[in-house]
Amino acid sequence: MQHIRALSALLFAAAFLFAAGAEAKLVKLEIAKREVVADGMPFGDAGPYEKLTGRAWFEVDPTLQRNKTVFDLDRAPLNAKGRVEFSADMVILKPVDMALGTKTLFFEVNNRGRKISFGRMHDTASDANMNDPMAPRDFGNGFLMKRGYALAWVGWGADIAPGDNRLTVNFPIALENGRPVTERILTEFSDRNFNGGLPFSLPLSGGPAFKSFLAASADKKQAQAELYMLSSDSSKPSSPDIPRGEAVPDDQWAFADCPAGWPGKPSTGHICLKYGFRNDRNYHLIYRATDSPVMGLGYLTTRDFVSFLKNDDKDAAGNANPVFGIKSTLCQGISSSGMYLRDYLYQGFNVDEQERQVCEGMHIHVAGVQKLYLNYRFAQPNPFTQQHRERYVPDTNFPRQYAVRINPFNGIPDGILKRPKTDPKIIHTDTSNEYWQFRASLTGASEGGSMDFNESSKVRRYLLSSQQHGGFKPDAPNHGIADKQCEQLTNATHPGPLLRALVVVLDDWVKKNVAPPEMRVPKVADHTLVAPAELKLPKIPGLTFEGLYNGSGDRDFGPRVTGNSGVIDLLIPQTKAVHKILVPQVDAIGNDIAGIRHPFVEVPVATLLGWNTRTKDFGGPDLCDLLGSTIPLPKTRADAQATGDPRPSLEELYGSHDAYVAKVAEAAKKLQAERLMLPEDVDMVVRDAETSNILR
């Protein structure tokens, strides 16, 4: 009897191993090119690095429950083994000698096929080749590499077109009765697609870097097509509702490619506008589209690629894992890629088919409260909703917080983190801009704006005070698109010194269980989180402020949408419940009171806002996208009085250049003592203050 039990146990184990081998996985890692980067320059103790470029091939079983979360996976064609096949571009940047590294994988969720972490973490110049880094300058200060990390990226966006070293994928098309499914969809065109010009024609995707969902026919009637023009996607005062707009007459637009003007050549992939597009208008195109890839597979490329690099010594074809021996995984997502990670967690993809945790730590940066528009039929992960445009995107429906709580509108509990064994430790950082544009107050405050919620023990949230979302150009201040879009100069305060410290904090939390610093976010309880109308903003000459923000609410996208997944039938969603959006309260200068205050915010020479206002030609006074403002302080009291500026002058604040530098040094060293700035960044910030022209 004992032998029978032992044999049964062995048979069960063998069956389990067979099943595990048949589960979703990376089946082949193909390395097409291996190059030593930065002329062989060593990066700290990790030595020289090499870049591996190639492709990852995957197979998944559509009958497995964990994979069924991928919407339309059951409509994908199968191979001879009954599996769904797909592939993605991948890049690995690793120490030439892996023994010199720290056995930590730093995985960045690419942003629209691009690598953008170097711009934040390495202070890499905006004109450096970050998407195909090779030269020493492409790696900036080399922060992540000096820490001995192996860095990796894999494609996930089925909307990404080849070119400019973007990471692409090859996903199957969803079929019905052997033919591609079709649906009516909405896509939007606005000044972000025009690049400062006034084009006659655009791809239906809005730009050449993205694949278009083709119209079912170039005939507008057959394609059930309508085009609307509106001045803003937001009503005034701000609310969740989206204005309908004015119908563009049928004889003024066509499905056609007409770069030189009307009428152009009929095309199911382009739109032509007879009198051209305008920067002060948005355009909503509704049409029946065809050829929808199974977009949700973009979550499985991350899951199975990272799991392979962390766990397997070789692929099914016998190719070696080039970073085998990884002990810890840190995953980072910035902006839309941060929204990706929030949804990736919510939909349960941080656990592989063998029940192993994928990312142990996550840095989610400038995502606000939003989740990504990905696990849908005809998903559009490129658009991101903000006050002026693209507000049709599904992004803020419940749950909004990481911790599980009861939905106040239907009584059902839910949360982003609900799998304790595999949920990662998370550092979530937002700038001031995300409170105005990405509804960041809802990550920690109630929908009615009356109270703060307790946070999950696995999450620390931080506001990077008085900073903008991205687009930092300290050496080339500008006014947005064509230097004409925004009323004020943009906010060039770089978050790198704060973000680098927080990555070290996350690393220590994951590897050593060292608790991070306490959260630093504005709160309802201490009145640092307030309604926009309650903002105590000084009346700065030349600054337009109308209290506009990206309104939010629980919205109905139709009966085929549930859990941020499905098919959208209500293309202009209906508001079911309104959220109260709150923003950080400001001090007498106009800078955010709460959060982590960069030394240049704590010791200001300008009012630094997370928001900016559009000029009239670009749809003002709406908010100017994801850009902030820099408004220099007057140098003397006389200067302030001459312009009617109520803010204190530089002379009143500091008296002298040396006194200004001393205050910057004090602020930087205080952050260092709180583990929120690294010693080398303290030196850099003080050096920048010393070499500045402040009060010279």
RASULWO-V597720 format. One record per residue. N is the residue number from 1. RES is the residue in three letters. SS is DSSP state (hx for helix, st for strand, lp for the rest). PHI is phi as a letter, one per 40 degrees, with the letter a starting at -180 (999 if undefined). PSI is psi in radians with two decimals (* if undefined). Layout:
((N | RES | SS | PHI | PSI) (N | RES | SS | PHI | PSI))
This chain:
((1 | MET | lp | 999 | -0.71) (2 | GLN | hx | c | -0.68) (3 | HIS | hx | c | -0.67) (4 | ILE | hx | c | -0.74) (5 | ARG | hx | c | -0.69) (6 | ALA | hx | c | -0.74) (7 | LEU | hx | c | -0.72) (8 | SER | hx | c | -0.71) (9 | ALA | hx | c | -0.73) (10 | LEU | hx | c | -0.74) (11 | LEU | hx | c | -0.70) (12 | PHE | hx | c | -0.76) (13 | ALA | hx | c | -0.73) (14 | ALA | hx | c | -0.72) (15 | ALA | hx | c | -0.68) (16 | PHE | hx | c | -0.76) (17 | LEU | hx | c | -0.67) (18 | PHE | hx | c | -0.76) (19 | ALA | hx | c | -0.72) (20 | ALA | hx | c | -0.69) (21 | GLY | hx | c | -0.37) (22 | ALA | hx | c | -0.04) (23 | GLU | lp | c | 3.05) (24 | ALA | lp | d | 2.31) (25 | LYS | st | a | 2.89) (26 | LEU | st | c | 2.14) (27 | VAL | st | b | -0.38) (28 | LYS | st | a | 2.31) (29 | LEU | st | b | 1.90) (30 | GLU | st | b | 1.98) (31 | ILE | st | c | 1.94) (32 | ALA | st | c | -0.47) (33 | LYS | st | a | 2.40) (34 | ARG | st | b | 2.11) (35 | GLU | st | b | 2.33) (36 | VAL | st | c | 2.32) (37 | VAL | lp | b | 2.92) (38 | ALA | hx | f | 0.63) (39 | ASP | hx | f | 0.50) (40 | GLY | hx | g | 0.18) (41 | MET | lp | c | 2.36) (42 | PRO | lp | c | 2.53) (43 | PHE | lp | b | 1.57) (44 | GLY | hx | f | -2.52) (45 | ASP | hx | c | -0.25) (46 | ALA | hx | c | -0.22) (47 | GLY | lp | g | -2.83) (48 | PRO | lp | c | 2.72) (49 | TYR | st | b | 2.70) (50 | GLU | st | b | 2.64) (51 | LYS | st | b | 2.22) (52 | LEU | st | b | 2.14) (53 | THR | st | b | 2.35) (54 | GLY | st | a | -2.54) (55 | ARG | st | a | 2.50) (56 | ALA | st | b | 2.38) (57 | TRP | st | b | 2.39) (58 | PHE | st | b | 2.72) (59 | GLU | st | b | 2.41) (60 | VAL | st | b | 2.59) (61 | ASP | st | c | 2.00) (62 | PRO | lp | c | -0.18) (63 | THR | lp | c | -0.20) (64 | LEU | lp | c | 2.37) (65 | GLN | lp | d | -0.71) (66 | ARG | lp | c | -0.59) (67 | ASN | hx | c | -0.38) (68 | LYS | hx | c | -0.27) (69 | THR | hx | c | -0.47) (70 | VAL | lp | c | 2.00) (71 | PHE | lp | c | 2.39) (72 | ASP | lp | g | 0.19) (73 | LEU | hx | c | -0.55) (74 | ASP | hx | c | -0.12) (75 | ARG | hx | b | 0.07) (76 | ALA | lp | c | 2.52) (77 | PRO | lp | c | 2.66) (78 | LEU | lp | b | 2.65) (79 | ASN | lp | c | -3.03) (80 | ALA | lp | c | -0.39) (81 | LYS | lp | c | 0.10) (82 | GLY | lp | g | 0.39) (83 | ARG | st | b | 2.74) (84 | VAL | st | c | 2.20) (85 | GLU | st | b | 2.53) (86 | PHE | st | a | 2.93) (87 | SER | st | a | 2.86) (88 | ALA | st | a | 2.54) (89 | ASP | st | c | 2.60) (90 | MET | st | a | 2.68) (91 | VAL | st | b | 2.38) (92 | ILE | st | b | 2.34) (93 | LEU | st | b | 1.98) (94 | LYS | st | b | 2.74) (95 | PRO | st | d | 2.42) (96 | VAL | lp | d | -0.74) (97 | ASP | lp | b | 1.76) (98 | MET | hx | d | -0.40) (99 | ALA | hx | c | -0.35) (100 | LEU | hx | c | -0.19) (101 | GLY | lp | c | -3.11) (102 | THR | lp | b | 0.24) (103 | LYS | lp | f | 0.60) (104 | THR | st | b | 2.25) (105 | LEU | st | c | 2.16) (106 | PHE | st | b | 1.82) (107 | PHE | st | b | 2.14) (108 | GLU | st | b | 2.19) (109 | VAL | lp | c | 1.98) (110 | ASN | lp | c | 2.70) (111 | ASN | st | b | 1.86) (112 | ARG | lp | f | 0.71) (113 | GLY | lp | g | 0.02) (114 | ARG | st | b | 2.62) (115 | LYS | lp | c | 2.08) (116 | ILE | lp | b | -0.04) (117 | SER | hx | c | -0.60) (118 | PHE | hx | c | -0.61) (119 | GLY | hx | c | -0.62) (120 | ARG | hx | c | -0.87) (121 | MET | hx | c | -0.48) (122 | HIS | lp | b | 0.02) (123 | ASP | lp | f | 0.61) (124 | THR | lp | c | 2.43) (125 | ALA | lp | d | 2.55) (126 | SER | lp | c | -0.39) (127 | ASP | lp | c | 0.14) (128 | ALA | lp | c | 2.80) (129 | ASN | lp | c | 1.36) (130 | MET | lp | c | -0.40) (131 | ASN | lp | c | -0.30) (132 | ASP | lp | a | 1.13) (133 | PRO | lp | c | 2.30) (134 | MET | lp | b | -0.82) (135 | ALA | lp | c | 2.73) (136 | PRO | hx | d | -0.70) (137 | ARG | hx | c | -0.36) (138 | ASP | hx | c | -0.29) (139 | PHE | hx | b | 0.05) (140 | GLY | lp | f | -2.25) (141 | ASN | lp | c | -0.07) (142 | GLY | lp | g | 0.39) (143 | PHE | hx | d | -0.94) (144 | LEU | hx | c | -0.60) (145 | MET | hx | c | -0.63) (146 | LYS | hx | c | -0.38) (147 | ARG | lp | c | 0.01) (148 | GLY | lp | g | 0.28) (149 | TYR | lp | c | 2.57) (150 | ALA | st | c | 2.18) (151 | LEU | st | b | 2.55) (152 | ALA | st | a | 2.64) (153 | TRP | st | a | 2.59) (154 | VAL | st | a | 2.54) (155 | GLY | lp | c | 2.62) (156 | TRP | lp | a | -0.31) (157 | GLY | lp | c | 1.95) (158 | ALA | lp | c | -0.10) (159 | ASP | lp | c | -0.04) (160 | ILE | st | c | 2.21) (161 | ALA | lp | c | 2.62) (162 | PRO | lp | c | 2.70) (163 | GLY | lp | h | 2.65) (164 | ASP | lp | f | 0.58) (165 | ASN | lp | f | 0.44) (166 | ARG | lp | c | 2.56) (167 | LEU | lp | c | 2.09) (168 | THR | lp | b | 2.98) (169 | VAL | st | b | 2.89) (170 | ASN | st | b | 1.75) (171 | PHE | lp | b | 2.61) (172 | PRO | lp | c | 2.68) (173 | ILE | st | c | 2.40) (174 | ALA | lp | c | 2.28) (175 | LEU | st | b | 2.67) (176 | GLU | st | b | 2.06) (177 | ASN | lp | f | 0.68) (178 | GLY | lp | g | 0.01) (179 | ARG | st | b | 2.63) (180 | PRO | st | d | 2.39) (181 | VAL | lp | c | 2.68) (182 | THR | st | b | 2.64) (183 | GLU | st | a | 2.73) (184 | ARG | st | c | 2.30) (185 | ILE | st | b | 2.92) (186 | LEU | st | b | 2.34) (187 | THR | st | b | 2.72) (188 | GLU | st | b | 2.55) (189 | PHE | st | b | 2.39) (190 | SER | lp | a | -3.06) (191 | ASP | hx | d | -0.38) (192 | ARG | hx | c | -0.29) (193 | ASN | hx | c | -0.21) (194 | PHE | lp | c | -0.24) (195 | ASN | lp | f | 0.65) (196 | GLY | lp | g | -0.17) (197 | GLY | lp | c | -3.02) (198 | LEU | lp | b | 1.35) (199 | PRO | lp | c | 2.73) (200 | PHE | lp | c | -0.49) (201 | SER | st | b | 2.57) (202 | LEU | st | a | 2.65) (203 | PRO | st | c | 2.69) (204 | LEU | lp | c | -0.36) (205 | SER | lp | c | -0.26) (206 | GLY | lp | h | -0.38) (207 | GLY | lp | a | 2.81) (208 | PRO | lp | c | -0.25) (209 | ALA | lp | c | -0.08) (210 | PHE | st | b | 2.51) (211 | LYS | lp | c | 2.50) (212 | SER | lp | c | 2.57) (213 | PHE | lp | c | 1.97) (214 | LEU | lp | c | 2.52) (215 | ALA | st | c | 2.55) (216 | ALA | lp | c | -0.40) (217 | SER | lp | a | 2.64) (218 | ALA | lp | c | -0.20) (219 | ASP | lp | c | 2.10) (220 | LYS | lp | c | -0.62) (221 | LYS | lp | c | -0.77) (222 | GLN | lp | c | -0.57) (223 | ALA | lp | c | 0.04) (224 | GLN | lp | f | 0.86) (225 | ALA | lp | c | 2.50) (226 | GLU | st | a | 2.56) (227 | LEU | st | b | 2.29) (228 | TYR | st | b | 2.58) (229 | MET | st | b | 2.36) (230 | LEU | st | a | 2.75) (231 | SER | lp | c | -0.38) (232 | SER | lp | a | 2.60) (233 | ASP | lp | c | -0.10) (234 | SER | lp | b | 2.47) (235 | SER | lp | c | 2.86) (236 | LYS | lp | b | 2.16) (237 | PRO | lp | c | 2.87) (238 | SER | lp | c | 2.40) (239 | SER | lp | a | 3.03) (240 | PRO | lp | c | -0.28) (241 | ASP | lp | c | 2.60) (242 | ILE | lp | b | 2.13) (243 | PRO | lp | c | 2.59) (244 | ARG | lp | c | -0.64) (245 | GLY | lp | g | -3.14) (246 | GLU | st | b | 2.25) (247 | ALA | st | c | 2.31) (248 | VAL | lp | c | 2.20) (249 | PRO | lp | d | 2.54) (250 | ASP | hx | d | -0.55) (251 | ASP | hx | c | 0.10) (252 | GLN | hx | b | 0.06) (253 | TRP | st | a | 2.82) (254 | ALA | st | a | 2.77) (255 | PHE | lp | c | 1.64) (256 | ALA | st | a | 2.75) (257 | ASP | st | b | 1.97) (258 | CYS | lp | b | 1.08) (259 | PRO | lp | d | -0.49) (260 | ALA | lp | c | -0.02) (261 | GLY | lp | h | 2.98) (262 | TRP | lp | d | 2.47) (263 | PRO | lp | c | -0.28) (264 | GLY | lp | g | -2.91) (265 | LYS | st | b | 2.27) (266 | PRO | st | d | 2.41) (267 | SER | lp | a | 2.33) (268 | THR | lp | c | -0.04) (269 | GLY | lp | b | 0.10) (270 | HIS | st | b | 2.77) (271 | ILE | st | b | 2.46) (272 | CYS | st | b | 2.27) (273 | LEU | st | b | 2.16) (274 | LYS | lp | d | -0.74) (275 | TYR | lp | b | 0.20) (276 | GLY | lp | g | 2.80) (277 | PHE | lp | c | 2.69) (278 | ARG | lp | b | 2.49) (279 | ASN | lp | c | -0.36) (280 | ASP | lp | c | 0.35) (281 | ARG | lp | b | 2.59) (282 | ASN | st | b | 2.69) (283 | TYR | st | b | 2.15) (284 | HIS | st | b | 2.04) (285 | LEU | st | b | 2.15) (286 | ILE | st | b | 2.27) (287 | TYR | st | a | 2.86) (288 | ARG | st | c | 2.11) (289 | ALA | st | b | 2.81) (290 | THR | st | b | 2.89) (291 | ASP | lp | g | 1.16) (292 | SER | lp | c | 2.01) (293 | PRO | st | c | 2.79) (294 | VAL | lp | c | 1.51) (295 | MET | lp | c | -0.58) (296 | GLY | lp | c | -0.23) (297 | LEU | hx | c | -0.31) (298 | GLY | hx | c | -0.35) (299 | TYR | hx | c | -0.54) (300 | LEU | hx | c | -0.47) (301 | THR | hx | c | -0.74) (302 | THR | hx | c | -0.88) (303 | ARG | hx | d | -0.89) (304 | ASP | hx | c | -0.46) (305 | PHE | hx | c | -0.86) (306 | VAL | hx | c | -0.72) (307 | SER | hx | c | -0.72) (308 | PHE | hx | c | -0.86) (309 | LEU | hx | c | -0.53) (310 | LYS | hx | c | -0.53) (311 | ASN | hx | b | -0.49) (312 | ASP | lp | b | 2.46) (313 | ASP | lp | c | -0.38) (314 | LYS | st | a | 2.85) (315 | ASP | lp | c | 3.14) (316 | ALA | lp | c | -0.39) (317 | ALA | lp | c | -0.03) (318 | GLY | lp | g | 0.04) (319 | ASN | lp | c | 2.36) (320 | ALA | st | c | 2.53) (321 | ASN | lp | c | 2.01) (322 | PRO | lp | c | -0.20) (323 | VAL | lp | b | 0.49) (324 | PHE | lp | d | 2.41) (325 | GLY | lp | h | 0.03) (326 | ILE | lp | d | 2.35) (327 | LYS | lp | b | -0.48) (328 | SER | st | b | 2.57) (329 | THR | st | b | 2.15) (330 | LEU | st | b | 2.25) (331 | CYS | st | b | 2.37) (332 | GLN | st | b | 2.40) (333 | GLY | st | b | 2.31) (334 | ILE | st | b | 2.25) (335 | SER | lp | g | -2.13) (336 | SER | hx | d | -0.54) (337 | SER | hx | c | -0.48) (338 | GLY | hx | c | -0.67) (339 | MET | hx | c | -0.68) (340 | TYR | hx | d | -0.85) (341 | LEU | hx | c | -0.64) (342 | ARG | hx | c | -0.72) (343 | ASP | hx | c | -0.64) (344 | TYR | hx | d | -0.77) (345 | LEU | hx | c | -0.81) (346 | TYR | hx | d | -0.72) (347 | GLN | lp | c | 0.07) (348 | GLY | lp | g | 0.53) (349 | PHE | lp | c | 0.06) (350 | ASN | lp | c | 0.34) (351 | VAL | st | b | 2.27) (352 | ASP | lp | c | -3.06) (353 | GLU | lp | c | -0.17) (354 | GLN | lp | b | 0.36) (355 | GLU | lp | g | 0.48) (356 | ARG | lp | c | 2.45) (357 | GLN | st | c | 2.43) (358 | VAL | lp | c | -1.25) (359 | CYS | lp | c | 2.20) (360 | GLU | lp | c | -0.58) (361 | GLY | st | b | 2.59) (362 | MET | st | b | 2.43) (363 | HIS | st | b | 1.93) (364 | ILE | st | b | 2.00) (365 | HIS | st | b | 2.33) (366 | VAL | lp | f | 0.78) (367 | ALA | lp | c | -0.25) (368 | GLY | lp | f | -2.48) (369 | VAL | lp | c | -0.04) (370 | GLN | lp | c | 2.64) (371 | LYS | lp | b | 2.87) (372 | LEU | lp | c | 2.63) (373 | TYR | lp | c | 1.37) (374 | LEU | lp | b | -0.83) (375 | ASN | lp | c | 0.97) (376 | TYR | st | b | 2.79) (377 | ARG | lp | c | 2.33) (378 | PHE | lp | f | 0.74) (379 | ALA | lp | c | 2.67) (380 | GLN | lp | b | 1.46) (381 | PRO | lp | c | -0.18) (382 | ASN | lp | c | -0.83) (383 | PRO | lp | c | 2.56) (384 | PHE | lp | b | 2.21) (385 | THR | lp | c | 2.45) (386 | GLN | lp | a | 3.13) (387 | GLN | lp | d | -0.63) (388 | HIS | lp | c | -0.50) (389 | ARG | lp | a | 2.90) (390 | GLU | lp | f | 0.71) (391 | ARG | lp | c | 0.06) (392 | TYR | lp | c | -0.17) (393 | VAL | lp | c | 2.35) (394 | PRO | lp | c | 2.20) (395 | ASP | lp | a | -0.56) (396 | THR | lp | b | 0.21) (397 | ASN | lp | c | 2.73) (398 | PHE | lp | d | 2.49) (399 | PRO | lp | c | 2.68) (400 | ARG | lp | b | -0.57) (401 | GLN | lp | c | 2.81) (402 | TYR | lp | c | -0.82) (403 | ALA | lp | c | 2.59) (404 | VAL | lp | c | 2.32) (405 | ARG | st | a | 2.93) (406 | ILE | st | c | 2.28) (407 | ASN | lp | c | 2.05) (408 | PRO | lp | c | -0.23) (409 | PHE | lp | c | -0.34) (410 | ASN | lp | b | -0.04) (411 | GLY | lp | g | 0.12) (412 | ILE | lp | c | 2.22) (413 | PRO | st | c | 2.55) (414 | ASP | st | a | 2.86) (415 | GLY | lp | a | 2.86) (416 | ILE | lp | c | -0.70) (417 | LEU | lp | b | 1.89) (418 | LYS | lp | a | 0.33) (419 | ARG | lp | b | 1.36) (420 | PRO | lp | d | -0.58) (421 | LYS | lp | c | -0.47) (422 | THR | lp | b | -0.04) (423 | ASP | lp | c | 2.37) (424 | PRO | lp | c | 2.99) (425 | LYS | st | c | 2.37) (426 | ILE | st | b | 2.28) (427 | ILE | st | b | 2.07) (428 | HIS | st | b | 2.08) (429 | THR | st | b | 2.37) (430 | ASP | st | b | 2.68) (431 | THR | st | c | 3.09) (432 | SER | hx | d | -0.60) (433 | ASN | hx | d | -0.65) (434 | GLU | hx | c | -0.39) (435 | TYR | hx | c | -0.58) (436 | TRP | hx | c | -0.64) (437 | GLN | hx | b | -0.66) (438 | PHE | lp | b | 0.37) (439 | ARG | lp | f | 0.73) (440 | ALA | hx | c | -0.38) (441 | SER | hx | d | -0.50) (442 | LEU | hx | c | -0.11) (443 | THR | hx | c | -0.37) (444 | GLY | lp | b | -0.10) (445 | ALA | st | b | 2.78) (446 | SER | lp | c | 2.77) (447 | GLU | lp | c | -0.46) (448 | GLY | lp | c | -0.03) (449 | GLY | lp | g | 0.38) (450 | SER | lp | b | -0.26) (451 | MET | lp | a | 2.77) (452 | ASP | st | c | 2.55) (453 | PHE | lp | c | 2.67) (454 | ASN | lp | c | 2.55) (455 | GLU | lp | c | 2.73) (456 | SER | lp | d | 2.52) (457 | SER | lp | c | -0.25) (458 | LYS | lp | c | 0.10) (459 | VAL | st | b | 2.42) (460 | ARG | st | b | 2.19) (461 | ARG | st | b | 2.49) (462 | TYR | st | b | 2.41) (463 | LEU | st | c | 2.24) (464 | LEU | st | c | 1.71) (465 | SER | lp | d | 2.43) (466 | SER | lp | f | 0.69) (467 | GLN | lp | b | 2.78) (468 | GLN | lp | c | 2.98) (469 | HIS | lp | c | -0.82) (470 | GLY | lp | a | -2.89) (471 | GLY | lp | g | 0.74) (472 | PHE | lp | c | 2.16) (473 | LYS | lp | b | 1.31) (474 | PRO | lp | c | -0.47) (475 | ASP | lp | c | -0.09) (476 | ALA | lp | a | 1.20) (477 | PRO | lp | d | 2.53) (478 | ASN | lp | a | 3.13) (479 | HIS | lp | b | 0.63) (480 | GLY | lp | g | -2.68) (481 | ILE | hx | d | 2.21) (482 | ALA | hx | f | 0.37) (483 | ASP | hx | f | 0.50) (484 | LYS | lp | b | -0.13) (485 | GLN | lp | c | -0.71) (486 | CYS | st | b | 2.59) (487 | GLU | lp | c | -0.77) (488 | GLN | lp | b | 2.78) (489 | LEU | st | c | 2.52) (490 | THR | lp | c | 2.92) (491 | ASN | lp | c | 1.96) (492 | ALA | lp | c | 0.14) (493 | THR | lp | c | 2.07) (494 | HIS | lp | c | 2.30) (495 | PRO | lp | c | -0.09) (496 | GLY | hx | d | -0.86) (497 | PRO | hx | d | -0.60) (498 | LEU | hx | c | -0.71) (499 | LEU | hx | c | -0.67) (500 | ARG | hx | c | -0.75) (501 | ALA | hx | c | -0.67) (502 | LEU | hx | c | -0.50) (503 | VAL | hx | c | -0.70) (504 | VAL | hx | c | -0.71) (505 | VAL | hx | d | -0.79) (506 | LEU | hx | c | -0.76) (507 | ASP | hx | d | -0.81) (508 | ASP | hx | c | -0.60) (509 | TRP | hx | c | -0.74) (510 | VAL | hx | c | -0.81) (511 | LYS | hx | c | -0.62) (512 | LYS | hx | b | -0.03) (513 | ASN | lp | f | 0.59) (514 | VAL | lp | c | 2.07) (515 | ALA | lp | c | 2.42) (516 | PRO | lp | c | 2.90) (517 | PRO | lp | d | 2.72) (518 | GLU | lp | d | 2.65) (519 | MET | lp | d | 2.54) (520 | ARG | st | b | 1.59) (521 | VAL | lp | b | 2.68) (522 | PRO | lp | c | 2.59) (523 | LYS | lp | b | 2.62) (524 | VAL | lp | c | -0.71) (525 | ALA | lp | c | -0.64) (526 | ASP | lp | b | 0.23) (527 | HIS | lp | g | 0.41) (528 | THR | lp | c | -0.05) (529 | LEU | st | b | 1.97) (530 | VAL | st | b | 2.89) (531 | ALA | st | c | 2.56) (532 | PRO | hx | d | -0.59) (533 | ALA | hx | c | -0.29) (534 | GLU | hx | c | 0.11) (535 | LEU | lp | c | 2.25) (536 | LYS | lp | c | 1.00) (537 | LEU | lp | c | 2.25) (538 | PRO | lp | c | 2.59) (539 | LYS | lp | c | 1.47) (540 | ILE | lp | c | 2.26) (541 | PRO | lp | d | 2.30) (542 | GLY | lp | g | 0.00) (543 | LEU | lp | c | 2.12) (544 | THR | lp | c | 2.16) (545 | PHE | lp | b | 2.06) (546 | GLU | lp | b | 0.20) (547 | GLY | lp | g | 0.40) (548 | LEU | lp | c | 2.64) (549 | TYR | lp | a | 2.96) (550 | ASN | lp | c | 1.79) (551 | GLY | lp | c | 2.73) (552 | SER | st | a | 2.67) (553 | GLY | st | a | 2.84) (554 | ASP | st | c | 2.29) (555 | ARG | st | b | 2.62) (556 | ASP | st | c | 2.05) (557 | PHE | lp | b | 0.13) (558 | GLY | lp | h | 2.93) (559 | PRO | lp | c | -0.27) (560 | ARG | lp | c | 0.23) (561 | VAL | st | b | 2.24) (562 | THR | lp | a | 2.44) (563 | GLY | lp | g | 0.70) (564 | ASN | lp | f | 0.84) (565 | SER | lp | a | 2.63) (566 | GLY | st | h | -2.53) (567 | VAL | lp | b | 2.20) (568 | ILE | lp | c | 2.11) (569 | ASP | lp | b | -0.63) (570 | LEU | lp | c | 1.61) (571 | LEU | lp | c | -0.59) (572 | ILE | lp | b | 1.78) (573 | PRO | lp | c | 2.70) (574 | GLN | st | c | 2.36) (575 | THR | st | c | 2.20) (576 | LYS | st | c | -0.56) (577 | ALA | st | a | 2.49) (578 | VAL | st | c | 2.42) (579 | HIS | st | b | 2.57) (580 | LYS | lp | c | 2.03) (581 | ILE | lp | c | 2.33) (582 | LEU | st | b | 2.72) (583 | VAL | st | b | 2.85) (584 | PRO | st | c | 2.33) (585 | GLN | lp | c | 2.66) (586 | VAL | st | b | 2.86) (587 | ASP | lp | c | -2.96) (588 | ALA | lp | c | -0.39) (589 | ILE | lp | c | -0.53) (590 | GLY | lp | h | 0.08) (591 | ASN | lp | c | 2.61) (592 | ASP | st | d | 2.39) (593 | ILE | lp | c | -0.84) (594 | ALA | lp | c | 3.00) (595 | GLY | lp | g | -2.99) (596 | ILE | st | c | 2.00) (597 | ARG | lp | c | 1.92) (598 | HIS | lp | d | 2.57) (599 | PRO | hx | d | -0.54) (600 | PHE | hx | c | -0.16) (601 | VAL | hx | c | -0.72) (602 | GLU | hx | c | -0.60) (603 | VAL | lp | b | 1.37) (604 | PRO | lp | c | 2.62) (605 | VAL | lp | b | 0.03) (606 | ALA | st | a | 2.74) (607 | THR | st | c | 2.18) (608 | LEU | st | b | 1.94) (609 | LEU | st | b | 2.61) (610 | GLY | lp | c | -0.09) (611 | TRP | lp | b | 2.84) (612 | ASN | lp | a | 2.94) (613 | THR | st | b | 2.41) (614 | ARG | st | c | 2.58) (615 | THR | lp | c | 2.86) (616 | LYS | hx | d | -0.71) (617 | ASP | hx | c | -0.28) (618 | PHE | hx | b | 0.43) (619 | GLY | lp | g | 0.38) (620 | GLY | lp | c | 2.70) (621 | PRO | lp | c | 0.54) (622 | ASP | lp | c | 2.84) (623 | LEU | st | c | 2.57) (624 | CYS | lp | c | 1.25) (625 | ASP | lp | f | -2.32) (626 | LEU | lp | b | 0.38) (627 | LEU | lp | b | 2.56) (628 | GLY | lp | b | -2.87) (629 | SER | st | b | 2.57) (630 | THR | st | b | 2.07) (631 | ILE | st | b | 1.76) (632 | PRO | st | d | 2.53) (633 | LEU | lp | c | 2.62) (634 | PRO | lp | c | 2.58) (635 | LYS | lp | c | -0.73) (636 | THR | lp | b | 2.89) (637 | ARG | hx | c | -0.63) (638 | ALA | hx | c | -0.70) (639 | ASP | hx | c | -0.74) (640 | ALA | hx | c | -0.77) (641 | GLN | hx | c | -0.60) (642 | ALA | hx | c | -0.51) (643 | THR | hx | b | -0.03) (644 | GLY | lp | g | 0.54) (645 | ASP | lp | c | 2.08) (646 | PRO | lp | c | -0.14) (647 | ARG | lp | c | 2.67) (648 | PRO | lp | c | 2.63) (649 | SER | lp | c | 2.87) (650 | LEU | hx | c | -0.71) (651 | GLU | hx | c | -0.69) (652 | GLU | hx | c | -0.64) (653 | LEU | hx | c | -0.72) (654 | TYR | lp | b | -0.56) (655 | GLY | lp | g | -0.77) (656 | SER | lp | a | 2.87) (657 | HIS | hx | c | -0.78) (658 | ASP | hx | c | -0.68) (659 | ALA | hx | c | -0.65) (660 | TYR | hx | c | -0.83) (661 | VAL | hx | c | -0.70) (662 | ALA | hx | c | -0.69) (663 | LYS | hx | c | -0.66) (664 | VAL | hx | c | -0.78) (665 | ALA | hx | c | -0.72) (666 | GLU | hx | c | -0.77) (667 | ALA | hx | c | -0.71) (668 | ALA | hx | c | -0.75) (669 | LYS | hx | c | -0.53) (670 | LYS | hx | c | -0.75) (671 | LEU | hx | c | -0.69) (672 | GLN | hx | c | -0.75) (673 | ALA | hx | c | -0.44) (674 | GLU | lp | c | 0.15) (675 | ARG | lp | g | 0.48) (676 | LEU | lp | b | 0.12) (677 | MET | lp | a | 2.42) (678 | LEU | lp | c | 2.66) (679 | PRO | hx | d | -0.73) (680 | GLU | hx | c | -0.51) (681 | ASP | hx | c | -0.52) (682 | VAL | hx | d | -0.81) (683 | ASP | hx | c | -0.73) (684 | MET | hx | c | -0.78) (685 | VAL | hx | c | -0.76) (686 | VAL | hx | c | -0.69) (687 | ARG | hx | c | -0.71) (688 | ASP | hx | c | -0.68) (689 | ALA | hx | c | -0.72) (690 | GLU | hx | c | -0.68) (691 | THR | hx | c | -0.03) (692 | SER | lp | c | 2.96) (693 | ASN | lp | c | 0.25) (694 | ILE | lp | c | 2.08) (695 | LEU | lp | f | 0.60) (696 | ARG | lp | c | *))
